[in-house]
Amino acid sequence: MSDKASLIQQPAPLANEDLQREIATLFVDALNLEVAPQDIDPDAPLYGEGLGLDSIDILEVALLVSKRYGVQLRADGQDNQQIFRSLKHLAAYIAVQRTK
């Protein structure tokens, strides 16, 4: 398994808390969610149960992440299921890949 893949599967729990809060705020603001950013469980699934995002929401988030952090996420990316598994996983991926 590559180093990048292991970081996606095992995010650092404390190192990305600030980034997780920042991304949660981004979700709430961009998607007009009726939840406070601090109430988003970093381990909850982003799809369906949990935060309840759908594929359109994820595409919008991917675009925002790309603009804000310089991280390229492709709609057909084979790692997307792992990357968007939870807020914690997304933050870990961004922390490793960000260019901004």
ABEGO torsion letter per residue (X at the ends): XBAAAAAAABBBAAAAAAAAAAAAAAAAAAAGBBBBAAABBAABBABEBEAGBBAAAAAAAAAAAAAAAGBBBBAABAAAAAAAABAAAAAAAAAAABAX
